[in-house]
Structures are given as C-alpha cells and as structure tokens.
Amino acid sequence: MKPNQMKIINGGGIALAGLNDDNDDPVPTPLQTPSGK
C-alpha cells in the first residue's frame, strides 16, 4: 500500500506542480524536487 500511495502522490504532485508552475507558485516547486527523485 505504501508504494501505491507514493505512485499516486508522484503523479498528482507532478501534475499539480506543472499547473502551479504556470501560476508561479513557489509551493509546488520544492514538492516536485523530492517527488521527481
């Protein structure tokens, strides 16, 4: 269940970061860094 949750967070995090990136939000930037790694 832990790996499944991580996958969902990764996918959602990347999608949210991309949308937020357009808004110039500094919150999704740091979240995407650890997610991508």
C-alpha distance matrix in Angstrom:
0.0 3.8 5.6 5.1 6.2 8.7 10.0 10.8 12.4 14.2 15.6 16.5 17.9 20.1 21.3 22.1 23.7 25.9 27.1 27.7 29.4 32.1 32.6 33.0 30.3 29.7 26.4 24.4 26.2 24.6 21.2 21.4 22.7 19.7 17.4 19.6 19.7
3.8 0.0 3.8 5.4 5.3 6.3 8.8 10.2 10.7 12.3 14.5 15.4 16.0 18.3 20.1 20.7 21.8 24.2 25.7 25.9 27.4 30.4 30.8 30.8 28.0 27.1 23.9 21.9 23.4 21.6 18.3 18.7 19.6 16.3 14.5 16.9 16.6
5.6 3.8 0.0 3.8 5.5 5.0 6.3 8.8 9.9 10.4 12.4 14.2 14.9 16.4 18.4 19.6 20.5 22.5 24.4 25.0 26.1 29.0 29.9 29.9 27.5 26.6 23.7 21.3 22.5 20.9 17.7 17.3 18.2 15.2 12.8 14.6 14.4
5.1 5.4 3.8 0.0 3.8 5.4 5.2 6.4 8.7 9.9 10.9 12.4 13.9 15.6 16.8 18.2 19.7 21.5 22.9 23.9 25.3 27.9 28.8 29.3 27.0 26.6 23.6 21.0 22.7 21.7 18.1 17.7 19.3 16.7 13.8 15.6 16.3
6.2 5.3 5.5 3.8 0.0 3.8 5.4 5.2 6.2 8.6 10.0 10.5 11.7 14.1 15.4 16.0 17.6 19.8 21.0 21.5 23.3 25.9 26.4 26.8 24.2 23.8 20.6 18.3 20.3 19.2 15.5 15.7 17.6 14.9 12.2 14.8 15.7
8.7 6.3 5.0 5.4 3.8 0.0 3.8 5.5 5.1 6.0 8.6 9.8 10.0 12.0 14.1 14.8 15.7 18.0 19.7 20.0 21.3 24.3 25.0 24.9 22.5 21.8 18.8 16.3 17.7 16.4 13.0 12.8 14.2 11.5 8.8 11.2 11.9
10.0 8.8 6.3 5.2 5.4 3.8 0.0 3.8 5.5 5.0 6.2 8.5 9.6 10.7 12.3 14.0 15.1 16.7 18.5 19.5 20.6 23.3 24.5 24.8 22.8 22.5 19.8 16.8 18.2 17.6 14.1 13.1 14.8 12.8 9.4 10.9 12.3
10.8 10.2 8.8 6.4 5.2 5.5 3.8 0.0 3.8 5.4 5.2 6.0 8.2 10.0 10.6 11.9 13.8 15.5 16.6 17.7 19.4 21.7 22.6 23.4 21.2 21.4 18.5 15.6 17.7 17.5 13.8 13.2 15.8 14.1 10.7 12.6 14.7
12.4 10.7 9.9 8.7 6.2 5.1 5.5 3.8 0.0 3.8 5.5 5.1 5.5 8.3 9.7 10.0 11.4 13.8 15.0 15.4 17.1 19.8 20.3 20.7 18.2 18.1 15.1 12.4 14.5 14.0 10.2 10.2 12.8 11.1 7.9 10.7 12.7
14.2 12.3 10.4 9.9 8.6 6.0 5.0 5.4 3.8 0.0 3.8 5.5 5.0 6.1 8.5 9.8 10.2 12.2 14.3 14.9 15.8 18.7 19.8 19.8 17.9 17.6 15.1 11.9 13.2 12.9 9.5 8.2 10.5 9.3 5.5 7.3 9.7
15.6 14.5 12.4 10.9 10.0 8.6 6.2 5.2 5.5 3.8 0.0 3.8 5.5 5.4 6.2 8.6 9.9 10.9 12.6 14.1 15.2 17.5 19.0 19.6 18.1 18.6 16.4 12.9 14.5 15.1 11.9 10.1 12.9 12.5 8.8 9.6 12.6
16.5 15.4 14.2 12.4 10.5 9.8 8.5 6.0 5.1 5.5 3.8 0.0 3.8 5.5 5.1 5.9 8.3 9.9 10.6 11.8 13.7 15.8 16.7 17.7 15.8 16.7 14.1 10.9 13.4 14.3 10.8 10.0 13.4 13.2 9.8 11.5 14.6
17.9 16.0 14.9 13.9 11.7 10.0 9.6 8.2 5.5 5.0 5.5 3.8 0.0 3.8 5.5 5.1 5.9 8.5 9.9 10.1 11.5 14.3 15.0 15.3 13.2 13.4 11.0 7.6 9.8 10.5 7.1 6.3 9.9 9.9 7.0 9.1 12.2
20.1 18.3 16.4 15.6 14.1 12.0 10.7 10.0 8.3 6.1 5.4 5.5 3.8 0.0 3.8 5.5 5.0 6.1 8.7 9.7 10.1 12.8 14.4 14.6 13.4 13.8 12.3 8.5 9.6 11.1 8.6 6.0 9.4 10.5 7.5 7.8 11.5
21.3 20.1 18.4 16.8 15.4 14.1 12.3 10.6 9.7 8.5 6.2 5.1 5.5 3.8 0.0 3.8 5.5 5.2 6.4 8.6 9.8 11.5 13.1 14.3 13.4 14.9 13.4 9.8 11.7 13.8 11.3 9.4 13.0 14.2 11.2 11.5 15.3
22.1 20.7 19.6 18.2 16.0 14.8 14.0 11.9 10.0 9.8 8.6 5.9 5.1 5.5 3.8 0.0 3.8 5.4 5.2 5.9 8.3 10.2 10.8 12.0 10.4 12.1 10.3 7.1 9.9 12.0 9.6 8.9 12.7 13.9 11.6 12.8 16.3
23.7 21.8 20.5 19.7 17.6 15.7 15.1 13.8 11.4 10.2 9.9 8.3 5.9 5.0 5.5 3.8 0.0 3.8 5.5 5.0 5.7 8.7 9.6 9.8 8.4 9.4 8.4 4.7 6.5 9.2 7.6 6.3 9.8 11.9 10.2 10.9 14.3
25.9 24.2 22.5 21.5 19.8 18.0 16.7 15.5 13.8 12.2 10.9 9.9 8.5 6.1 5.2 5.4 3.8 0.0 3.8 5.5 5.0 6.8 9.1 9.9 10.0 11.7 11.5 8.2 9.0 12.2 11.1 9.0 12.1 14.6 12.6 12.3 16.0
27.1 25.7 24.4 22.9 21.0 19.7 18.5 16.6 15.0 14.3 12.6 10.6 9.9 8.7 6.4 5.2 5.5 3.8 0.0 3.8 5.4 5.6 7.1 9.2 9.3 12.0 11.7 9.0 10.9 14.1 12.9 11.7 15.1 17.3 15.4 15.7 19.3
27.7 25.9 25.0 23.9 21.5 20.0 19.5 17.7 15.4 14.9 14.1 11.8 10.1 9.7 8.6 5.9 5.0 5.5 3.8 0.0 3.8 5.3 5.0 6.3 5.5 8.4 8.3 6.4 8.5 11.7 11.1 10.7 13.8 16.2 14.9 15.7 19.0
29.4 27.4 26.1 25.3 23.3 21.3 20.6 19.4 17.1 15.8 15.2 13.7 11.5 10.1 9.8 8.3 5.7 5.0 5.4 3.8 0.0 3.8 5.3 4.9 5.9 8.0 9.2 7.2 7.4 11.1 11.4 10.3 12.7 15.7 14.9 14.8 18.0
32.1 30.4 29.0 27.9 25.9 24.3 23.3 21.7 19.8 18.7 17.5 15.8 14.3 12.8 11.5 10.2 8.7 6.8 5.6 5.3 3.8 0.0 3.8 5.4 7.7 10.7 12.2 10.6 11.1 14.9 15.1 13.9 16.4 19.5 18.4 18.2 21.6
32.6 30.8 29.9 28.8 26.4 25.0 24.5 22.6 20.3 19.8 19.0 16.7 15.0 14.4 13.1 10.8 9.6 9.1 7.1 5.0 5.3 3.8 0.0 3.8 5.5 9.1 10.6 10.1 11.2 14.6 15.0 14.8 17.3 20.1 19.4 19.8 23.0
33.0 30.8 29.9 29.3 26.8 24.9 24.8 23.4 20.7 19.8 19.6 17.7 15.3 14.6 14.3 12.0 9.8 9.9 9.2 6.3 4.9 5.4 3.8 0.0 3.8 6.4 9.0 9.1 9.0 12.4 13.6 13.5 15.4 18.4 18.4 18.6 21.4
30.3 28.0 27.5 27.0 24.2 22.5 22.8 21.2 18.2 17.9 18.1 15.8 13.2 13.4 13.4 10.4 8.4 10.0 9.3 5.5 5.9 7.7 5.5 3.8 0.0 3.8 5.5 6.3 7.2 10.0 11.0 11.7 13.8 16.3 16.4 17.4 20.0
29.7 27.1 26.6 26.6 23.8 21.8 22.5 21.4 18.1 17.6 18.6 16.7 13.4 13.8 14.9 12.1 9.4 11.7 12.0 8.4 8.0 10.7 9.1 6.4 3.8 0.0 3.8 5.8 5.4 7.2 9.2 10.5 11.6 14.1 15.0 16.1 18.1
26.4 23.9 23.7 23.6 20.6 18.8 19.8 18.5 15.1 15.1 16.4 14.1 11.0 12.3 13.4 10.3 8.4 11.5 11.7 8.3 9.2 12.2 10.6 9.0 5.5 3.8 0.0 3.8 5.5 6.2 6.8 9.1 10.9 12.4 13.0 14.9 16.9
24.4 21.9 21.3 21.0 18.3 16.3 16.8 15.6 12.4 11.9 12.9 10.9 7.6 8.5 9.8 7.1 4.7 8.2 9.0 6.4 7.2 10.6 10.1 9.1 6.3 5.8 3.8 0.0 3.8 5.7 4.9 6.0 8.7 10.5 10.2 11.8 14.4
26.2 23.4 22.5 22.7 20.3 17.7 18.2 17.7 14.5 13.2 14.5 13.4 9.8 9.6 11.7 9.9 6.5 9.0 10.9 8.5 7.4 11.1 11.2 9.0 7.2 5.4 5.5 3.8 0.0 3.8 5.4 5.4 6.6 9.5 10.1 10.8 13.0
24.6 21.6 20.9 21.7 19.2 16.4 17.6 17.5 14.0 12.9 15.1 14.3 10.5 11.1 13.8 12.0 9.2 12.2 14.1 11.7 11.1 14.9 14.6 12.4 10.0 7.2 6.2 5.7 3.8 0.0 3.8 5.5 5.2 7.1 8.8 10.3 11.5
21.2 18.3 17.7 18.1 15.5 13.0 14.1 13.8 10.2 9.5 11.9 10.8 7.1 8.6 11.3 9.6 7.6 11.1 12.9 11.1 11.4 15.1 15.0 13.6 11.0 9.2 6.8 4.9 5.4 3.8 0.0 3.8 5.5 6.0 6.3 8.8 10.5
21.4 18.7 17.3 17.7 15.7 12.8 13.1 13.2 10.2 8.2 10.1 10.0 6.3 6.0 9.4 8.9 6.3 9.0 11.7 10.7 10.3 13.9 14.8 13.5 11.7 10.5 9.1 6.0 5.4 5.5 3.8 0.0 3.8 5.7 4.9 5.8 8.5
22.7 19.6 18.2 19.3 17.6 14.2 14.8 15.8 12.8 10.5 12.9 13.4 9.9 9.4 13.0 12.7 9.8 12.1 15.1 13.8 12.7 16.4 17.3 15.4 13.8 11.6 10.9 8.7 6.6 5.2 5.5 3.8 0.0 3.8 5.5 5.5 6.5
19.7 16.3 15.2 16.7 14.9 11.5 12.8 14.1 11.1 9.3 12.5 13.2 9.9 10.5 14.2 13.9 11.9 14.6 17.3 16.2 15.7 19.5 20.1 18.4 16.3 14.1 12.4 10.5 9.5 7.1 6.0 5.7 3.8 0.0 3.8 5.5 5.2
17.4 14.5 12.8 13.8 12.2 8.8 9.4 10.7 7.9 5.5 8.8 9.8 7.0 7.5 11.2 11.6 10.2 12.6 15.4 14.9 14.9 18.4 19.4 18.4 16.4 15.0 13.0 10.2 10.1 8.8 6.3 4.9 5.5 3.8 0.0 3.8 5.4
19.6 16.9 14.6 15.6 14.8 11.2 10.9 12.6 10.7 7.3 9.6 11.5 9.1 7.8 11.5 12.8 10.9 12.3 15.7 15.7 14.8 18.2 19.8 18.6 17.4 16.1 14.9 11.8 10.8 10.3 8.8 5.8 5.5 5.5 3.8 0.0 3.8
19.7 16.6 14.4 16.3 15.7 11.9 12.3 14.7 12.7 9.7 12.6 14.6 12.2 11.5 15.3 16.3 14.3 16.0 19.3 19.0 18.0 21.6 23.0 21.4 20.0 18.1 16.9 14.4 13.0 11.5 10.5 8.5 6.5 5.2 5.4 3.8 0.0
